[in-house]
Structures are given as structure tokens and as C-alpha cells.
Amino acid sequence: MSIKNIEIDVGFLPKNHNRLLGLDILMNYHFIVDMSKLELYPAKQ
């Protein structure tokens, strides 16, 4: 899945951070976060 034409805000993160994805994006595009498997996937609609 790819998302185009979306605004992002870039700020400073500690060096040990690998990734940051905002809850607003996850909710807008109806993503499911499976913490037990550490997976991210779109909800079936």
C-alpha cells in the first residue's frame, strides 16, 4: 500500500528512534497495528 500527497511534520527524534508514524495517519487510513507480531496492515473494508 502506498499513500500519496500527505503532509508530514519533520522534527527531531532521539538517535535510537528508527521510525515514527502518527496516529492520525493510522486512523485516517484504517490501519491495524498488531503489536504481538509487530505488523502494520490496512483494515479490510
C-alpha distance matrix in Angstrom:
0.0 3.8 6.9 10.1 13.7 13.8 17.0 17.4 20.7 21.8 24.7 26.6 25.6 27.8 27.6 26.5 23.2 20.2 17.4 17.3 14.7 16.5 17.1 16.8 13.1 12.7 15.0 13.9 10.4 12.1 10.7 13.1 14.7 16.7 19.4 21.4 18.8 17.1 13.6 10.8 8.7 8.1 11.6 12.6 14.1
3.8 0.0 3.8 6.6 10.2 10.6 13.9 14.5 18.0 19.1 22.3 24.4 23.9 26.5 26.3 25.8 22.3 19.5 16.5 16.3 13.7 15.4 16.6 15.8 12.0 12.7 15.1 13.5 10.6 13.2 12.2 15.1 16.4 18.9 21.2 23.6 21.1 19.0 15.8 12.8 11.4 10.7 14.1 15.5 16.4
6.9 3.8 0.0 3.8 7.0 7.1 10.5 11.7 15.4 17.0 20.4 23.0 22.9 25.8 26.1 25.9 22.3 19.9 16.5 15.5 12.6 13.5 14.8 13.3 9.7 11.3 13.3 11.0 8.9 12.2 12.0 15.4 16.9 19.9 22.0 24.9 22.9 20.4 17.5 14.1 12.9 11.6 14.6 16.4 16.6
10.1 6.6 3.8 0.0 3.8 5.7 9.2 11.2 15.0 16.7 20.3 23.2 23.7 26.9 27.2 27.4 23.9 21.7 18.4 17.4 14.8 15.5 17.1 15.1 11.9 14.2 15.9 13.1 11.8 15.4 15.6 19.1 20.5 23.6 25.5 28.5 26.5 23.9 21.1 17.7 16.7 15.3 18.1 19.7 19.5
13.7 10.2 7.0 3.8 0.0 3.8 6.7 9.6 13.2 15.4 19.1 22.3 23.3 26.8 27.4 28.1 24.6 22.8 19.5 18.0 15.6 15.5 17.3 14.8 12.2 15.3 16.6 13.5 13.2 17.0 17.6 21.2 22.5 25.9 27.5 30.7 29.0 26.2 23.7 20.3 19.6 18.0 20.6 22.3 21.8
13.8 10.6 7.1 5.7 3.8 0.0 3.8 6.5 10.2 12.7 16.2 19.5 20.4 23.9 24.9 25.5 21.8 20.4 17.0 14.9 12.4 11.9 13.8 11.3 9.0 12.4 13.7 11.0 11.3 15.0 15.5 19.0 20.0 23.6 24.9 28.3 27.0 24.0 21.8 18.3 18.1 16.7 19.2 21.5 21.2
17.0 13.9 10.5 9.2 6.7 3.8 0.0 3.8 6.9 9.9 13.2 16.8 18.2 21.9 23.2 24.1 20.6 19.8 16.5 14.1 12.2 11.3 13.6 11.1 9.9 13.6 14.8 12.7 13.8 17.2 17.5 20.8 21.3 24.9 25.7 29.3 28.3 25.0 23.3 20.1 20.4 19.4 21.7 24.4 24.1
17.4 14.5 11.7 11.2 9.6 6.5 3.8 0.0 3.8 6.4 9.7 13.2 14.4 18.1 19.5 20.5 17.0 16.4 13.2 10.8 9.6 9.1 12.2 10.7 9.6 13.0 14.9 13.6 14.6 17.6 17.2 20.1 19.9 23.4 23.7 27.3 26.4 22.9 21.7 18.8 19.8 19.4 22.0 25.0 25.3
20.7 18.0 15.4 15.0 13.2 10.2 6.9 3.8 0.0 3.8 6.5 10.1 11.9 15.7 17.5 18.9 15.7 15.9 13.2 10.6 10.4 9.6 12.9 11.9 11.8 14.9 16.7 16.0 17.5 20.0 19.5 22.0 21.3 24.6 24.5 28.1 27.5 23.9 23.2 20.7 22.2 22.2 24.6 27.8 28.2
21.8 19.1 17.0 16.7 15.4 12.7 9.9 6.4 3.8 0.0 3.8 7.1 9.2 12.9 14.3 16.2 13.3 13.6 11.7 9.9 11.0 11.2 14.9 14.7 14.3 17.0 19.2 18.9 19.9 22.3 21.2 23.4 22.2 25.2 24.6 28.1 27.4 23.6 23.3 21.3 23.2 23.7 26.4 29.7 30.5
24.7 22.3 20.4 20.3 19.1 16.2 13.2 9.7 6.5 3.8 0.0 3.8 6.5 10.2 12.3 14.4 12.0 13.4 12.1 10.4 12.3 12.4 15.8 16.2 16.4 18.7 20.9 21.1 22.4 24.3 23.1 24.8 23.2 26.0 24.9 28.3 27.9 24.2 24.4 22.7 25.1 25.9 28.5 31.9 32.9
26.6 24.4 23.0 23.2 22.3 19.5 16.8 13.2 10.1 7.1 3.8 0.0 3.8 6.9 9.1 11.6 10.0 12.1 11.8 11.0 13.8 14.4 17.7 18.8 19.0 20.8 23.2 23.9 24.9 26.5 24.9 26.2 24.0 26.4 24.8 28.0 27.8 24.0 24.8 23.6 26.4 27.7 30.3 33.8 35.1
25.6 23.9 22.9 23.7 23.3 20.4 18.2 14.4 11.9 9.2 6.5 3.8 0.0 3.8 6.4 8.1 6.5 9.1 9.3 9.0 12.3 13.5 16.6 18.4 18.5 19.6 22.3 23.4 24.2 25.4 23.3 24.1 21.6 23.6 21.7 24.7 24.6 20.9 22.0 21.4 24.4 26.1 28.7 32.3 33.9
27.8 26.5 25.8 26.9 26.8 23.9 21.9 18.1 15.7 12.9 10.2 6.9 3.8 0.0 3.8 5.5 5.7 9.1 10.7 11.2 14.8 16.3 19.1 21.3 21.4 22.1 24.8 26.4 26.9 27.8 25.4 25.7 22.8 24.3 21.9 24.5 24.5 21.0 22.7 22.7 26.0 28.1 30.6 34.2 36.1
27.6 26.3 26.1 27.2 27.4 24.9 23.2 19.5 17.5 14.3 12.3 9.1 6.4 3.8 0.0 3.8 5.5 8.0 10.6 12.3 16.1 18.2 21.2 23.5 23.0 23.5 26.6 28.0 28.1 29.0 26.4 26.6 23.6 24.8 22.5 24.8 24.3 20.8 22.6 22.9 26.2 28.6 31.4 34.8 37.0
26.5 25.8 25.9 27.4 28.1 25.5 24.1 20.5 18.9 16.2 14.4 11.6 8.1 5.5 3.8 0.0 3.8 6.4 9.5 11.5 15.2 17.6 20.1 22.9 22.4 22.3 25.4 27.2 27.1 27.6 24.6 24.4 21.2 21.9 19.4 21.3 21.1 17.7 19.9 20.6 24.2 26.8 29.4 32.9 35.3
23.2 22.3 22.3 23.9 24.6 21.8 20.6 17.0 15.7 13.3 12.0 10.0 6.5 5.7 5.5 3.8 0.0 3.8 5.9 7.7 11.4 13.9 16.5 19.1 18.5 18.5 21.7 23.4 23.3 23.9 21.1 21.1 18.1 19.3 17.2 19.6 19.2 15.6 17.3 17.5 21.0 23.4 26.0 29.5 31.8
20.2 19.5 19.9 21.7 22.8 20.4 19.8 16.4 15.9 13.6 13.4 12.1 9.1 9.1 8.0 6.4 3.8 0.0 3.8 7.2 10.5 13.7 16.4 18.9 17.5 17.4 20.9 22.4 21.7 22.4 19.4 19.6 16.7 17.9 16.2 18.6 17.5 13.8 15.0 15.2 18.5 21.2 24.1 27.4 29.8
17.4 16.5 16.5 18.4 19.5 17.0 16.5 13.2 13.2 11.7 12.1 11.8 9.3 10.7 10.6 9.5 5.9 3.8 0.0 3.8 6.7 10.1 12.9 15.2 13.7 13.8 17.3 18.6 18.0 18.9 16.1 16.7 14.2 16.0 14.9 17.8 16.7 12.9 13.3 12.7 15.8 18.1 21.0 24.4 26.5
17.3 16.3 15.5 17.4 18.0 14.9 14.1 10.8 10.6 9.9 10.4 11.0 9.0 11.2 12.3 11.5 7.7 7.2 3.8 0.0 3.8 6.5 9.6 11.8 10.9 11.3 14.5 15.8 15.9 16.8 14.5 15.5 13.3 15.8 14.9 18.2 17.6 13.9 14.1 12.7 15.6 17.2 19.8 23.3 25.1
14.7 13.7 12.6 14.8 15.6 12.4 12.2 9.6 10.4 11.0 12.3 13.8 12.3 14.8 16.1 15.2 11.4 10.5 6.7 3.8 0.0 3.8 6.7 8.5 7.2 7.6 10.9 12.1 12.1 13.2 11.1 12.7 11.2 14.3 14.2 17.8 17.2 13.6 13.0 10.7 13.0 14.0 16.5 20.1 21.6
16.5 15.4 13.5 15.5 15.5 11.9 11.3 9.1 9.6 11.2 12.4 14.4 13.5 16.3 18.2 17.6 13.9 13.7 10.1 6.5 3.8 0.0 3.8 5.3 5.5 6.6 8.8 10.1 11.3 12.4 11.2 13.0 12.1 15.6 15.6 19.4 19.3 16.0 15.3 12.8 14.6 14.8 16.7 20.3 21.3
17.1 16.6 14.8 17.1 17.3 13.8 13.6 12.2 12.9 14.9 15.8 17.7 16.6 19.1 21.2 20.1 16.5 16.4 12.9 9.6 6.7 3.8 0.0 3.8 5.4 4.9 6.0 8.4 10.0 10.1 9.5 11.0 10.5 14.1 14.4 18.2 18.6 15.8 15.0 12.3 13.8 13.6 14.6 18.3 19.1
16.8 15.8 13.3 15.1 14.8 11.3 11.1 10.7 11.9 14.7 16.2 18.8 18.4 21.3 23.5 22.9 19.1 18.9 15.2 11.8 8.5 5.3 3.8 0.0 3.8 5.5 5.3 5.9 8.6 9.7 10.3 12.8 13.3 17.0 17.8 21.5 21.7 18.9 17.6 14.5 15.1 14.0 15.0 18.4 18.5
13.1 12.0 9.7 11.9 12.2 9.0 9.9 9.6 11.8 14.3 16.4 19.0 18.5 21.4 23.0 22.4 18.5 17.5 13.7 10.9 7.2 5.5 5.4 3.8 0.0 3.8 5.5 5.1 6.1 8.2 8.3 11.3 12.1 15.9 17.1 20.7 20.2 17.4 15.6 12.1 12.4 11.3 13.1 16.3 16.7
12.7 12.7 11.3 14.2 15.3 12.4 13.6 13.0 14.9 17.0 18.7 20.8 19.6 22.1 23.5 22.3 18.5 17.4 13.8 11.3 7.6 6.6 4.9 5.5 3.8 0.0 3.8 5.7 5.6 5.8 5.0 7.6 8.5 12.3 13.8 17.3 17.0 14.5 12.6 9.2 9.6 8.8 10.2 13.8 14.7
15.0 15.1 13.3 15.9 16.6 13.7 14.8 14.9 16.7 19.2 20.9 23.2 22.3 24.8 26.6 25.4 21.7 20.9 17.3 14.5 10.9 8.8 6.0 5.3 5.5 3.8 0.0 3.8 5.5 4.9 6.4 8.8 10.5 14.1 15.9 19.2 19.3 17.3 15.5 12.2 11.9 10.1 10.2 13.5 13.6
13.9 13.5 11.0 13.1 13.5 11.0 12.7 13.6 16.0 18.9 21.1 23.9 23.4 26.4 28.0 27.2 23.4 22.4 18.6 15.8 12.1 10.1 8.4 5.9 5.1 5.7 3.8 0.0 3.8 5.6 8.0 11.3 13.4 17.1 19.1 22.4 22.0 19.9 17.7 14.0 13.1 10.7 11.1 13.8 13.2
10.4 10.6 8.9 11.8 13.2 11.3 13.8 14.6 17.5 19.9 22.4 24.9 24.2 26.9 28.1 27.1 23.3 21.7 18.0 15.9 12.1 11.3 10.0 8.6 6.1 5.6 5.5 3.8 0.0 3.8 5.7 9.5 12.0 15.4 17.9 20.9 20.0 18.2 15.4 11.6 10.0 7.3 8.4 10.9 10.8
12.1 13.2 12.2 15.4 17.0 15.0 17.2 17.6 20.0 22.3 24.3 26.5 25.4 27.8 29.0 27.6 23.9 22.4 18.9 16.8 13.2 12.4 10.1 9.7 8.2 5.8 4.9 5.6 3.8 0.0 3.8 6.6 9.8 12.9 15.7 18.5 17.9 16.6 13.9 10.5 8.8 6.0 5.6 8.7 9.0
10.7 12.2 12.0 15.6 17.6 15.5 17.5 17.2 19.5 21.2 23.1 24.9 23.3 25.4 26.4 24.6 21.1 19.4 16.1 14.5 11.1 11.2 9.5 10.3 8.3 5.0 6.4 8.0 5.7 3.8 0.0 3.8 6.5 9.7 12.4 15.3 14.4 12.9 10.2 6.7 5.6 4.3 5.5 9.1 10.9
13.1 15.1 15.4 19.1 21.2 19.0 20.8 20.1 22.0 23.4 24.8 26.2 24.1 25.7 26.6 24.4 21.1 19.6 16.7 15.5 12.7 13.0 11.0 12.8 11.3 7.6 8.8 11.3 9.5 6.6 3.8 0.0 3.8 6.3 9.4 11.9 11.4 10.6 8.2 5.8 5.4 5.8 5.8 9.4 11.9
14.7 16.4 16.9 20.5 22.5 20.0 21.3 19.9 21.3 22.2 23.2 24.0 21.6 22.8 23.6 21.2 18.1 16.7 14.2 13.3 11.2 12.1 10.5 13.3 12.1 8.5 10.5 13.4 12.0 9.8 6.5 3.8 0.0 3.8 5.9 9.0 8.8 7.3 6.0 4.7 6.8 8.8 9.5 13.0 15.7
16.7 18.9 19.9 23.6 25.9 23.6 24.9 23.4 24.6 25.2 26.0 26.4 23.6 24.3 24.8 21.9 19.3 17.9 16.0 15.8 14.3 15.6 14.1 17.0 15.9 12.3 14.1 17.1 15.4 12.9 9.7 6.3 3.8 0.0 3.8 5.6 5.6 5.6 5.1 6.3 8.3 10.9 11.3 14.1 17.3
19.4 21.2 22.0 25.5 27.5 24.9 25.7 23.7 24.5 24.6 24.9 24.8 21.7 21.9 22.5 19.4 17.2 16.2 14.9 14.9 14.2 15.6 14.4 17.8 17.1 13.8 15.9 19.1 17.9 15.7 12.4 9.4 5.9 3.8 0.0 3.8 5.4 4.6 6.7 8.5 11.4 14.2 14.8 17.8 20.9
21.4 23.6 24.9 28.5 30.7 28.3 29.3 27.3 28.1 28.1 28.3 28.0 24.7 24.5 24.8 21.3 19.6 18.6 17.8 18.2 17.8 19.4 18.2 21.5 20.7 17.3 19.2 22.4 20.9 18.5 15.3 11.9 9.0 5.6 3.8 0.0 3.8 5.7 8.0 10.9 13.3 16.3 16.7 19.1 22.5
18.8 21.1 22.9 26.5 29.0 27.0 28.3 26.4 27.5 27.4 27.9 27.8 24.6 24.5 24.3 21.1 19.2 17.5 16.7 17.6 17.2 19.3 18.6 21.7 20.2 17.0 19.3 22.0 20.0 17.9 14.4 11.4 8.8 5.6 5.4 3.8 0.0 3.8 5.4 8.9 11.2 14.7 15.6 17.9 21.4
17.1 19.0 20.4 23.9 26.2 24.0 25.0 22.9 23.9 23.6 24.2 24.0 20.9 21.0 20.8 17.7 15.6 13.8 12.9 13.9 13.6 16.0 15.8 18.9 17.4 14.5 17.3 19.9 18.2 16.6 12.9 10.6 7.3 5.6 4.6 5.7 3.8 0.0 3.8 7.0 10.3 13.8 15.4 18.2 21.5
13.6 15.8 17.5 21.1 23.7 21.8 23.3 21.7 23.2 23.3 24.4 24.8 22.0 22.7 22.6 19.9 17.3 15.0 13.3 14.1 13.0 15.3 15.0 17.6 15.6 12.6 15.5 17.7 15.4 13.9 10.2 8.2 6.0 5.1 6.7 8.0 5.4 3.8 0.0 3.8 6.6 10.3 12.2 14.9 18.2
10.8 12.8 14.1 17.7 20.3 18.3 20.1 18.8 20.7 21.3 22.7 23.6 21.4 22.7 22.9 20.6 17.5 15.2 12.7 12.7 10.7 12.8 12.3 14.5 12.1 9.2 12.2 14.0 11.6 10.5 6.7 5.8 4.7 6.3 8.5 10.9 8.9 7.0 3.8 0.0 3.8 7.1 9.6 12.6 15.6
8.7 11.4 12.9 16.7 19.6 18.1 20.4 19.8 22.2 23.2 25.1 26.4 24.4 26.0 26.2 24.2 21.0 18.5 15.8 15.6 13.0 14.6 13.8 15.1 12.4 9.6 11.9 13.1 10.0 8.8 5.6 5.4 6.8 8.3 11.4 13.3 11.2 10.3 6.6 3.8 0.0 3.8 6.6 9.1 12.2
8.1 10.7 11.6 15.3 18.0 16.7 19.4 19.4 22.2 23.7 25.9 27.7 26.1 28.1 28.6 26.8 23.4 21.2 18.1 17.2 14.0 14.8 13.6 14.0 11.3 8.8 10.1 10.7 7.3 6.0 4.3 5.8 8.8 10.9 14.2 16.3 14.7 13.8 10.3 7.1 3.8 0.0 3.8 6.4 8.8
11.6 14.1 14.6 18.1 20.6 19.2 21.7 22.0 24.6 26.4 28.5 30.3 28.7 30.6 31.4 29.4 26.0 24.1 21.0 19.8 16.5 16.7 14.6 15.0 13.1 10.2 10.2 11.1 8.4 5.6 5.5 5.8 9.5 11.3 14.8 16.7 15.6 15.4 12.2 9.6 6.6 3.8 0.0 3.8 6.2
12.6 15.5 16.4 19.7 22.3 21.5 24.4 25.0 27.8 29.7 31.9 33.8 32.3 34.2 34.8 32.9 29.5 27.4 24.4 23.3 20.1 20.3 18.3 18.4 16.3 13.8 13.5 13.8 10.9 8.7 9.1 9.4 13.0 14.1 17.8 19.1 17.9 18.2 14.9 12.6 9.1 6.4 3.8 0.0 3.8
14.1 16.4 16.6 19.5 21.8 21.2 24.1 25.3 28.2 30.5 32.9 35.1 33.9 36.1 37.0 35.3 31.8 29.8 26.5 25.1 21.6 21.3 19.1 18.5 16.7 14.7 13.6 13.2 10.8 9.0 10.9 11.9 15.7 17.3 20.9 22.5 21.4 21.5 18.2 15.6 12.2 8.8 6.2 3.8 0.0
